[in-house]
């Protein structure tokens, strides 16, 4: 991976460097993500349009939106995306592909934060739409692991 093509972010004390996917792979992921999040965003936009575009005034059933957002998400889609992004990621200067389980074992928030960063790197030209998807992935863990106490998992994150 050429160094100039890498975007860097520190996540939970480790340096993650992500390069962009080739266009056809990125396109495939884009289509899959659009199919997953599209219905949920459509319902939010529909309710917002009823309230003249004022999202804060809209009567939005966020539980229904969340259900729609995640109905299309399968473990296979998520794992496929993570595998493809991992192939373009270095962690502390080493390829993530061979370290994936060791880096993220017991640290799903860290994994979602990295995944969100990989989406941001690969789809930055889509602006706000994919920042929303990126934020959604990060919200699965609420905050980066290094900033949030472990409260409800019962598992040690050290």
GROMACS elastic network, one bead per residue, 0.5 to 0.9 nm:
[ bonds ]
;  ai    aj funct       b0    kb
    1     4     6  0.85949   500
    1     5     6  0.73456   500
    1     6     6  0.76410   500
    1    19     6  0.71523   500
    1    88     6  0.74740   500
    1    89     6  0.87908   500
    1    90     6  0.89869   500
    2     5     6  0.56454   500
    2     6     6  0.71005   500
    2    19     6  0.83335   500
    3     6     6  0.53988   500
    3     7     6  0.86702   500
    3    17     6  0.89102   500
    3    19     6  0.85916   500
    4     7     6  0.81873   500
    4    19     6  0.89526   500
    5    18     6  0.80868   500
    5    19     6  0.55779   500
    5    20     6  0.72178   500
    6    17     6  0.55426   500
    6    18     6  0.51729   500
    6    20     6  0.76346   500
    6    88     6  0.88521   500
    6    89     6  0.84288   500
    6    90     6  0.89541   500
    6   121     6  0.87803   500
    7    16     6  0.81188   500
    7    17     6  0.53611   500
    7    18     6  0.53132   500
    7    19     6  0.64481   500
    7    20     6  0.87911   500
    7   121     6  0.68509   500
    8    15     6  0.67513   500
    8    16     6  0.56093   500
    8    18     6  0.65398   500
    9    14     6  0.82801   500
    9    15     6  0.58742   500
    9    16     6  0.53607   500
    9    17     6  0.65727   500
    9    18     6  0.85473   500
    9   114     6  0.86269   500
    9   117     6  0.78396   500
   10    13     6  0.60434   500
   10    14     6  0.53950   500
   10    16     6  0.59992   500
   10    17     6  0.87121   500
   11    14     6  0.53873   500
   11    15     6  0.64616   500
   11    16     6  0.68896   500
   11   110     6  0.68157   500
   11   113     6  0.73227   500
   11   114     6  0.71101   500
   11   144     6  0.74753   500
   11   145     6  0.84739   500
   11   146     6  0.79832   500
   12    15     6  0.85298   500
   12   110     6  0.66895   500
   12   144     6  0.70257   500
   12   145     6  0.63562   500
   12   146     6  0.51147   500
   12   147     6  0.83349   500
   13   146     6  0.77654   500
   14    91     6  0.67049   500
   14    92     6  0.61083   500
   15    90     6  0.79754   500
   15    91     6  0.55774   500
   15    93     6  0.76938   500
   16    89     6  0.67805   500
   16    90     6  0.57407   500
   16    92     6  0.64409   500
   16    93     6  0.80005   500
   16    96     6  0.88030   500
   16   114     6  0.75479   500
   17    88     6  0.82260   500
   17    89     6  0.54842   500
   17    90     6  0.50229   500
   17    91     6  0.63754   500
   17    92     6  0.80380   500
   17    93     6  0.77868   500
   17   118     6  0.89535   500
   18    85     6  0.76887   500
   18    86     6  0.82668   500
   18    88     6  0.57203   500
   18    90     6  0.65218   500
   18    91     6  0.88023   500
   18   117     6  0.80687   500
   18   118     6  0.62153   500
   18   121     6  0.70098   500
   18   122     6  0.86409   500
   19    85     6  0.83287   500
   19    88     6  0.52300   500
   19    89     6  0.63969   500
   19    90     6  0.87340   500
   19   118     6  0.80919   500
   19   121     6  0.72991   500
   19   122     6  0.76811   500
   20    23     6  0.84571   500
   20    26     6  0.80659   500
   20    85     6  0.83175   500
   20    88     6  0.68985   500
   20   118     6  0.81578   500
   20   121     6  0.65617   500
   20   122     6  0.51461   500
   20   123     6  0.86836   500
   21    24     6  0.80965   500
   21    25     6  0.61621   500
   21    26     6  0.56046   500
   21    84     6  0.77842   500
   21    85     6  0.73404   500
   21    87     6  0.88144   500
   21    88     6  0.68644   500
   21   122     6  0.66993   500
   22    25     6  0.55542   500
   22    26     6  0.61972   500
   22    27     6  0.86268   500
   23    26     6  0.50744   500
   23    27     6  0.59705   500
   23    28     6  0.86381   500
   24    28     6  0.62179   500
   24    29     6  0.87232   500
   25    28     6  0.51495   500
   25    29     6  0.63946   500
   25    30     6  0.85848   500
   25    84     6  0.80783   500
   26    29     6  0.51800   500
   26    30     6  0.60458   500
   26    31     6  0.86797   500
   26   122     6  0.70740   500
   26   123     6  0.81264   500
   27    31     6  0.61944   500
   27    32     6  0.86176   500
   28    31     6  0.52514   500
   28    32     6  0.62724   500
   28    33     6  0.86333   500
   29    32     6  0.50755   500
   29    33     6  0.60063   500
   29    34     6  0.84306   500
   29    77     6  0.87925   500
   29    80     6  0.89083   500
   29    81     6  0.67051   500
   30    33     6  0.51822   500
   30    34     6  0.60428   500
   30    35     6  0.86447   500
   30   123     6  0.82300   500
   31    34     6  0.50990   500
   31    35     6  0.62845   500
   31    36     6  0.87516   500
   32    35     6  0.52153   500
   32    36     6  0.63970   500
   32    37     6  0.88758   500
   32    73     6  0.89373   500
   32    77     6  0.77168   500
   33    36     6  0.50396   500
   33    37     6  0.61094   500
   33    38     6  0.79254   500
   33    73     6  0.83717   500
   33    77     6  0.88338   500
   33   133     6  0.86753   500
   34    37     6  0.53701   500
   34    38     6  0.51858   500
   34    39     6  0.86521   500
   35    38     6  0.54471   500
   35    39     6  0.74680   500
   35    72     6  0.71103   500
   35    73     6  0.88736   500
   36    39     6  0.71673   500
   36    40     6  0.81705   500
   36    68     6  0.80566   500
   36    69     6  0.59711   500
   36    70     6  0.67538   500
   36    71     6  0.72795   500
   36    73     6  0.57728   500
   37    40     6  0.55598   500
   37    41     6  0.62667   500
   37    42     6  0.85630   500
   37    68     6  0.75650   500
   37    70     6  0.74367   500
   37    72     6  0.78112   500
   37    73     6  0.85185   500
   37   133     6  0.78548   500
   38    41     6  0.52581   500
   38    42     6  0.59369   500
   38    43     6  0.87097   500
   38    68     6  0.86217   500
   38    69     6  0.73804   500
   39    43     6  0.63298   500
   39    44     6  0.88046   500
   39    65     6  0.80270   500
   39    68     6  0.60659   500
   39    69     6  0.66056   500
   40    43     6  0.53424   500
   40    44     6  0.65018   500
   40    45     6  0.87626   500
   40    64     6  0.80222   500
   40    66     6  0.67789   500
   40    67     6  0.78366   500
   40    68     6  0.50176   500
   40    70     6  0.84949   500
   41    44     6  0.50917   500
   41    45     6  0.60949   500
   41    46     6  0.84454   500
   41    65     6  0.75209   500
   41    68     6  0.87892   500
   41    69     6  0.77381   500
   42    45     6  0.50939   500
   42    46     6  0.59708   500
   42    47     6  0.86451   500
   43    47     6  0.62429   500
   43    48     6  0.85046   500
   43    60     6  0.81460   500
   43    64     6  0.88752   500
   43    65     6  0.68013   500
   43    68     6  0.87832   500
   44    47     6  0.52893   500
   44    48     6  0.60859   500
   44    49     6  0.86044   500
   44    55     6  0.79984   500
   44    58     6  0.83620   500
   44    60     6  0.65243   500
   44    61     6  0.85526   500
   44    62     6  0.84746   500
   44    65     6  0.71952   500
   45    49     6  0.60420   500
   45    50     6  0.86874   500
   45    53     6  0.79026   500
   45    55     6  0.80675   500
   46    49     6  0.52097   500
   46    50     6  0.65616   500
   46    53     6  0.89839   500
   47    50     6  0.51640   500
   47    51     6  0.66888   500
   47    52     6  0.89796   500
   47    53     6  0.82738   500
   47    55     6  0.77410   500
   47    58     6  0.56261   500
   47    59     6  0.63975   500
   47    60     6  0.62658   500
   48    51     6  0.51916   500
   48    52     6  0.64396   500
   48    54     6  0.57498   500
   48    56     6  0.81118   500
   48    57     6  0.76087   500
   48    58     6  0.51842   500
   48    59     6  0.79293   500
   48    60     6  0.80915   500
   49    54     6  0.75108   500
   49    55     6  0.81593   500
   49    58     6  0.81358   500
   50    53     6  0.70524   500
   50    54     6  0.86379   500
   50    58     6  0.71739   500
   50    59     6  0.88268   500
   51    54     6  0.56516   500
   51    55     6  0.72269   500
   51    56     6  0.88042   500
   51    57     6  0.61896   500
   51    58     6  0.53848   500
   51    59     6  0.81563   500
   52    55     6  0.83889   500
   52    57     6  0.87683   500
   52    58     6  0.86154   500
   53    56     6  0.88784   500
   53    57     6  0.84954   500
   53    58     6  0.80957   500
   54    57     6  0.54544   500
   54    58     6  0.64848   500
   55    58     6  0.50906   500
   55    59     6  0.84544   500
   55    60     6  0.85092   500
   56    59     6  0.83418   500
   57    60     6  0.88266   500
   60    63     6  0.87423   500
   60    64     6  0.84844   500
   60    65     6  0.79510   500
   61    64     6  0.54091   500
   61    65     6  0.63510   500
   61    66     6  0.87841   500
   62    66     6  0.59834   500
   62    67     6  0.83936   500
   63    66     6  0.51378   500
   63    67     6  0.61381   500
   63    68     6  0.86349   500
   64    68     6  0.61690   500
   64    69     6  0.85479   500
   65    68     6  0.50896   500
   65    69     6  0.60714   500
   65    70     6  0.87108   500
   66    70     6  0.62491   500
   66    71     6  0.84660   500
   67    70     6  0.54286   500
   67    71     6  0.59104   500
   68    71     6  0.52664   500
   68    72     6  0.74313   500
   69    72     6  0.68567   500
   69    73     6  0.75821   500
   70    73     6  0.50497   500
   70    74     6  0.81427   500
   71    74     6  0.78466   500
   73    76     6  0.83192   500
   73    77     6  0.65447   500
   73    78     6  0.70460   500
   74    77     6  0.52758   500
   74    78     6  0.63495   500
   74    79     6  0.85776   500
   75    78     6  0.51444   500
   75    79     6  0.59234   500
   75    80     6  0.83508   500
   76    79     6  0.51884   500
   76    80     6  0.59304   500
   76    81     6  0.85526   500
   77    80     6  0.51238   500
   77    81     6  0.62202   500
   77    82     6  0.86045   500
   78    81     6  0.52594   500
   78    82     6  0.61665   500
   78    83     6  0.86053   500
   79    82     6  0.50064   500
   79    83     6  0.59927   500
   79    84     6  0.85642   500
   80    83     6  0.51345   500
   80    84     6  0.62521   500
   80    85     6  0.86303   500
   81    84     6  0.51992   500
   81    85     6  0.61279   500
   81    86     6  0.84275   500
   81   115     6  0.85307   500
   82    85     6  0.50902   500
   82    86     6  0.58406   500
   82    87     6  0.85743   500
   82   115     6  0.66934   500
   82   118     6  0.88001   500
   83    87     6  0.63282   500
   83    88     6  0.89989   500
   83    97     6  0.74182   500
   84    87     6  0.53052   500
   84    88     6  0.70173   500
   85    88     6  0.52943   500
   85    89     6  0.64008   500
   85   115     6  0.75628   500
   85   118     6  0.63467   500
   85   119     6  0.83387   500
   86    90     6  0.78356   500
   86    95     6  0.77447   500
   86    96     6  0.55408   500
   86    97     6  0.54069   500
   86   100     6  0.77105   500
   86   115     6  0.88233   500
   86   118     6  0.86953   500
   87    90     6  0.83808   500
   87    95     6  0.73260   500
   87    96     6  0.69647   500
   87    97     6  0.58484   500
   88    95     6  0.79196   500
   88    96     6  0.80914   500
   88    97     6  0.86406   500
   88   118     6  0.88532   500
   89    94     6  0.83002   500
   89    95     6  0.61182   500
   89    96     6  0.56633   500
   89    97     6  0.78073   500
   89   118     6  0.82596   500
   90    93     6  0.52587   500
   90    96     6  0.52992   500
   90    97     6  0.84811   500
   91    94     6  0.52811   500
   91    95     6  0.62849   500
   91    96     6  0.56871   500
   91    99     6  0.84537   500
   91   103     6  0.85520   500
   92    95     6  0.85128   500
   92    96     6  0.89786   500
   93    96     6  0.89085   500
   94    97     6  0.88904   500
   94    98     6  0.86789   500
   94    99     6  0.83122   500
   95    98     6  0.64696   500
   95    99     6  0.71996   500
   95   100     6  0.89105   500
   96    99     6  0.50320   500
   96   100     6  0.54584   500
   96   103     6  0.80925   500
   97   100     6  0.54826   500
   97   101     6  0.87784   500
   98   101     6  0.80406   500
   98   102     6  0.86396   500
   99   102     6  0.53262   500
   99   103     6  0.58826   500
   99   104     6  0.85159   500
  100   103     6  0.53049   500
  100   104     6  0.61826   500
  100   105     6  0.81684   500
  101   104     6  0.53558   500
  101   105     6  0.53880   500
  102   105     6  0.54132   500
  103   106     6  0.88727   500
  103   107     6  0.78856   500
  103   110     6  0.87474   500
  103   111     6  0.83462   500
  104   108     6  0.62505   500
  104   109     6  0.85829   500
  104   110     6  0.66672   500
  104   111     6  0.57825   500
  105   108     6  0.74084   500
  105   111     6  0.89778   500
  105   157     6  0.88012   500
  106   109     6  0.88309   500
  106   155     6  0.74254   500
  106   156     6  0.74204   500
  106   157     6  0.59577   500
  106   158     6  0.84979   500
  107   110     6  0.53372   500
  107   111     6  0.64513   500
  107   112     6  0.89145   500
  107   145     6  0.74556   500
  107   157     6  0.62690   500
  107   158     6  0.87722   500
  108   112     6  0.61302   500
  108   113     6  0.84376   500
  108   141     6  0.74947   500
  108   145     6  0.85381   500
  109   112     6  0.51320   500
  109   113     6  0.60587   500
  109   114     6  0.85959   500
  109   138     6  0.73081   500
  109   139     6  0.88366   500
  109   140     6  0.73645   500
  109   142     6  0.79277   500
  109   143     6  0.74155   500
  109   144     6  0.61699   500
  109   145     6  0.57230   500
  110   113     6  0.50408   500
  110   114     6  0.62202   500
  110   115     6  0.85741   500
  110   138     6  0.88438   500
  110   141     6  0.82617   500
  110   144     6  0.63070   500
  110   145     6  0.59246   500
  110   146     6  0.84494   500
  111   114     6  0.51779   500
  111   115     6  0.61056   500
  111   116     6  0.85815   500
  112   116     6  0.59927   500
  112   117     6  0.84842   500
  112   134     6  0.89667   500
  112   137     6  0.58541   500
  112   138     6  0.57937   500
  112   139     6  0.86760   500
  112   140     6  0.74492   500
  112   141     6  0.73071   500
  112   144     6  0.88222   500
  113   116     6  0.51157   500
  113   117     6  0.62371   500
  113   118     6  0.87090   500
  113   134     6  0.83238   500
  113   135     6  0.88926   500
  113   137     6  0.71064   500
  113   138     6  0.52942   500
  113   139     6  0.88670   500
  113   141     6  0.81925   500
  113   143     6  0.84062   500
  113   144     6  0.65850   500
  113   145     6  0.87399   500
  114   118     6  0.61883   500
  114   119     6  0.86752   500
  114   138     6  0.87455   500
  115   118     6  0.50431   500
  115   119     6  0.63019   500
  115   120     6  0.86346   500
  115   134     6  0.79505   500
  115   137     6  0.76124   500
  115   138     6  0.84651   500
  116   119     6  0.50899   500
  116   120     6  0.61959   500
  116   121     6  0.87071   500
  116   131     6  0.84705   500
  116   133     6  0.76655   500
  116   135     6  0.70503   500
  116   136     6  0.82937   500
  116   137     6  0.58757   500
  116   138     6  0.63554   500
  117   121     6  0.61678   500
  117   122     6  0.86033   500
  117   134     6  0.70258   500
  118   121     6  0.51138   500
  118   122     6  0.61426   500
  118   123     6  0.84731   500
  118   134     6  0.87141   500
  119   122     6  0.51850   500
  119   123     6  0.58327   500
  119   124     6  0.78358   500
  119   130     6  0.73447   500
  119   131     6  0.82805   500
  119   133     6  0.81933   500
  119   134     6  0.63856   500
  120   123     6  0.53746   500
  120   124     6  0.52769   500
  120   125     6  0.89299   500
  120   127     6  0.87056   500
  120   130     6  0.67933   500
  120   131     6  0.64471   500
  120   133     6  0.88431   500
  120   134     6  0.64593   500
  121   124     6  0.56505   500
  121   125     6  0.89608   500
  122   125     6  0.81529   500
  123   126     6  0.55699   500
  123   127     6  0.74778   500
  123   130     6  0.65678   500
  123   131     6  0.85976   500
  124   127     6  0.54360   500
  124   128     6  0.84716   500
  124   130     6  0.72658   500
  124   131     6  0.78281   500
  125   128     6  0.89904   500
  125   130     6  0.88270   500
  126   129     6  0.61705   500
  126   130     6  0.60978   500
  126   131     6  0.82609   500
  127   130     6  0.60735   500
  127   131     6  0.63732   500
  127   132     6  0.89128   500
  128   132     6  0.61448   500
  128   133     6  0.88089   500
  129   132     6  0.53253   500
  129   133     6  0.67777   500
  129   134     6  0.88754   500
  130   134     6  0.59579   500
  130   135     6  0.83173   500
  131   135     6  0.59440   500
  131   136     6  0.84006   500
  132   135     6  0.50043   500
  132   136     6  0.60583   500
  132   137     6  0.86932   500
  133   137     6  0.63216   500
  133   138     6  0.86726   500
  134   137     6  0.52585   500
  134   138     6  0.63604   500
  134   139     6  0.86455   500
  135   138     6  0.50003   500
  135   139     6  0.60097   500
  135   140     6  0.87893   500
  136   140     6  0.66050   500
  137   140     6  0.53853   500
  137   141     6  0.76980   500
  137   142     6  0.89094   500
  138   141     6  0.57933   500
  138   142     6  0.62269   500
  138   143     6  0.66183   500
  138   144     6  0.74959   500
  139   143     6  0.65548   500
  140   143     6  0.82900   500
  141   144     6  0.70516   500
  141   145     6  0.77426   500
  141   148     6  0.89361   500
  142   145     6  0.87315   500
  142   148     6  0.79666   500
  143   146     6  0.81375   500
  143   147     6  0.63972   500
  143   148     6  0.58539   500
  144   147     6  0.54289   500
  144   148     6  0.63349   500
  145   148     6  0.52678   500
  145   149     6  0.73445   500
  145   150     6  0.80233   500
  145   157     6  0.82672   500
  146   149     6  0.78331   500
  148   151     6  0.86082   500
  150   153     6  0.66868   500
  150   154     6  0.77063   500
  150   155     6  0.79212   500
  150   156     6  0.76409   500
  150   157     6  0.71546   500
  151   154     6  0.71353   500
  152   155     6  0.83447   500
  153   156     6  0.81429   500
